[in-house]
Amino acid sequence: MLFSKIQFQSACEGKIIGVFTVEENMCNNMDALHGGYICSIMDAVTTYAQMSNKNGRLSWTTDVQAKFLKSARLGDRIVVETTPLTNGSHSVMEATLRNEATGSLIAKGTVTLVAGAEKFQHKAKDVIKFDVYEED
């Protein structure tokens, strides 16, 4: 699973920071991190980031915009970070991927999310083991 590859360092109020190592199954035939994998990381991590907001809800992605700026190679450690740009029933999250060693920006993008209906919020706890109503 995608998340088993990421070592999460923090998740609070829409900001997530995690690190993963580029593995062979994440690469294209040139041993570079595949753009589709980058988009999948952005999609999945921003969805969880959205749910970490104080009023965050289980949401669905309606748009992913990604810019691929540099290559990440097999074995590189990549830092993925999210930042909320807007919050509400329609939210926009920014995601960046950087090379941990050099700080080089690998990819940057935005993900637009739409909050699911109330009936789906109660299913989140059972399906993905995340309780959107849990209090700290």
N, C-alpha and C positions, 0 to 999 in steps of 0.2 A: 504494500500500500504506500501511497505517496507520503503520508505523514510519518510512517515508520523510518523514513530516510532523513527527516529533519529533526535536529536537536533544538527544541524551542528554548530560548533564553528568557523571554518575557512575553506576556500577553495581557494588555490592559487598555481599556478605553479606545479600542480600535487600532492600537499599535501592537504589532507583533514583530519580534526579532527572532530569527532562527538561522541555523547554519546546517548545510549539508555538503557532502563530498560528491563530486561528479563521478558517477559510476558508468561502466560500459553500457548498461542497458538504458541509460539516459542520453546516449550520444548518437550522432549520425555516423555515417561511414568514414568520416574524417576525424573521429575522436573528439568532436566538439559537442558541447551541450546542445541538444536539439531544440529548435524554436518551439515546437509543440509541447515539449516538456516544460519549457519556461512558461508558456501560457497556462498550462495545467497547474503549475506551482502558484502563479499569480491568482488564478481562479479559486483554487482551494484555500489558500492562505488568507485571501481577502474575505472569503465567506466566513471563516472562523474569526477573523479580526472584526468583522461587522457584528458578530454575536457577542464579542467581548465588550462592546459599548454598553454603557449603563442601561440604555433602552434598546439594545440590540435585539434583533429577532432573526430566526431562521429565514434566510433569504435565497433568492435564485438570481443567477447571473443573467443579465440581459445584453451585456456588451463587454468585450475585452478589446482594449487598444494597447498594442505593445510595440515598442521600439527596441530593436536589437542593435546594440552599440559596439560591443566587442565580443570576441569568442571566449568561452570558458572551456577549458580542456579537461580531458580525462584526468582525474586525481585532484583537480582544483577544489578548494573549499570555498563555498559561496554563501554569502550572508544575504538573507531575504528579509526585507522590512516592509511594513505596511503603515500607511498614514491615512486617516480619514479626511476626505476633502469636504464631503457633505454627509449629513446623517438624517435619517428619517425613513419614511416608507420607501423612498427612492434614495439610495445612498451611492456615493462615488468614493472609491478607495484608490489610493495610489500604492503601487508596489514597485520596489526596486530590488535588483539583484546585483551584488558587488563581489568582486574577487576579494576574499578575506586577506590575502597576503599583500596585494598591491593597492587595494581600495578602488580599483578601476570599476566603473559602472558598466555592467554587462548588459543589462536590459532595464527599461523603465516603462511602466504602463499604468493605465487606469482600468478599473473594473466597476461597472455599474450594476447595482444589485437592487432587487425589488423584494420587499418583505412579504413573506407568505401570509396567507389568511390565518386568522386566529386558531382555527381548528388544527393547522399544521404545527403551531408552536408547541402544543402539548405532545406531539409525536416526536419532537426533537430529542427529548430525554431518552426515549426507548430506542430510537433508530441510530442516533450518533452519540449517545451517552453524554449529551450536553443539555443541561436544564436552563432554559432562558429565564426561568422564574426564580432560580436559586439565589438567595441572598447571601452575601458574605458575612 
